[in-house]
Amino acid sequence: MEKLEKQTYTVGERVEKFCAPCGEERGHVVASITKRGQIARVSCPQCGTRSTFKNGDAGVRRSPAKAGAPYDRARTYRAGQSLTHPVFGEGEVTAVIEPQKIDVLFPDRMRRLIHARPQQG
Ligand SMILES: [Zn+2]
């Protein structure tokens, strides 16, 4: 019996891909998948460019060169900043959604975190 190692993906997962407008390989978010669970399109959270995803592009998951400071919900983040979450690991802030909510791209997928929320007594 041969073991099938068919990797499937879900929308919202993170993959590494070269982004031409950004001029660098960076984390992208899976925007759509095929019926077989393969990536059809990805979007770059930095510049918003959507592009097709070929199998040859697949999954080089490198650890980020720059490690971010530990995630601190009291801190105010901006797009492009890096952080290290105790559970999710290395992340990059891709967008500020609301004054106190940010989207962060982690090694596995995008997650929404809170920020700019000082501890109150
Ligand atoms: Zn880009």
Residues whose N, C-alpha, C, O or C-beta is under 5 A from the ligand:
A	BS01	ZN	C19 P21 C22 C44 Q46 C47
